[in-house]
Structures are given as structure tokens and as C-alpha cells.
């Protein structure tokens, strides 16, 4: 058994999703084995999925974003090739769902990187110690007048938390645990039917096996009946119109919110676990 197959057998594929604000499409980051990641386009109108590209390296999905219309992706990646032209890490803007950069900014370390879209054609760069421009597209441009209202440090959280709040999540509280270097930031999102989601965003050194230093769990709240159901295995969750969508065990699920008193049975809409690395060329240079 190879190290890659052992990693796949030990943990299911890890999933993180970013939904476009003004389009019924999303990007799924599918990771596993640990040094392999791919992007998948999710058409949320019909639950069809299209593979973009694979990367041998690490994409920091919590430092990533897609444009409001779902046409562009900004992401921060690291492959550790420190003598390469990018310096081993980079921020890129690509056309979804591909990873091929139309704008490429070499970074050379693991601090900061990535960013947020201010609108369909401009982005805020999580610059930190600085990037070097290696490729520049006139399709998108850096917006130096826009920046998130709150700052959460030099890694993933200064992109991830502002993205959550932009997309309808309310920051409720920040908790310190009894363990050193472990905090939990609580977000909530409600929909008119009375249901709500609570997201427990962990920032933790020596996190549980199979999780990074930033990881999430969720609680489903029935606001009408004042009940809560903990869902510690949901690594990502959100509302999609009248449905609850979430990731668990390497699969995406959908559950209809039939009415304020009842939630539908889980339906697996895609299993990402069987996917394996494949070299795919983007349809543009």
C-alpha cells in the first residue's frame, strides 16, 4: 500500500465550498490525499458537478473566494518548491473552475495570501509581507480602496471570517478554551422559515487527526421549537434557498426544509471519495 492510498483509506476526502453571491454556482475544494487538491464546479440549479483541475500541493481554501457572478476564483496555494519562480507559494486569480492563473502573484512564504472579491472584476489582496507580480490580466484588477472591516491575523482568518460575515453569517462570540492555542469563534445564519445554523469555527494547534489547524463543526437550530441538534461531523454547511446543504465524510448532502416543523431526509448529491489525481489542462493559456 502506498502512502497516498493509506491516507485515502484513513480519512475521507475533505471538502470546503464557496457559494457565489449572485449566481447559483459554487466551487468545491476537494482535498485528499493531503498533498493533492482539486476544484469542482457545482451547478446548484441541478446539482451537476464538473471537475476543474488538480494541484499537487496545498490550496488554503479559507483564504480563497469566488466573484459574485461565479466567473473568477482567487486562491492561495503552496507547493514548497522554494527555489521555483513563485518562491514555493502564490496567490492566483483564475477562471472557475480552473486553477490556471490569469493573474499570478508569487509569495514565497506561508503568511497572508489569497483575498476577497470586491465585485465581479476587482479583488482585495491579502498582501501582508508582499507579493511579486508574475502575470497580470486585464480581466480583473486589484482594488486598493477596498478592505475588510475587521482584521483577524496573518493567516486564514482575515479572509475566512470576513467572507462568512459578507455572506450572511453573524459573528456571535469568540471563546477561549482551556487548551492553549485553541479558540472557537461562533457564527450563526438564519432563514425566514425559522431554521438557523450555528458554525463553530476552531483555530487550534494540535487539532484532532484529520483536521487542519482551522476546522469547523455545526449545530442545526429549530427556532420555532427552540431545539438544537449538534452536527460535529459536518465540516461545511450552509443554506441554499429552501434547502440545507452540507459536507460529511467526503460527500455533499442536501436536505429540504419542508416547513418550520420538519426537515427532509438527507440526500447524497455527490460522493467525492472515489476521485483520484488526473492531469487536466485548462481550456485557456
BELVEN-V359602 format. One record per helix or strand. SS is the DSSP state (~ for helix, > for strand). FROM is the first residue (numbers start at 1). TO is the last residue. Records with the same first field share a line. If there is no record, write none. Layout:
SS->FROM-TO / FROM-TO
This chain:
~->3-10 / 61-63 / 157-166
>->14-19 / 25-31 / 36-43 / 48-56 / 58-59 / 65-66 / 72-78 / 89-95 / 101-106 / 115-117 / 122-125 / 132-135 / 141-142 / 170-176 / 182-190 / 195-204 / 214-222 / 227-231 / 236-240 / 243-248 / 251-256 / 259-259 / 262-262 / 267-271
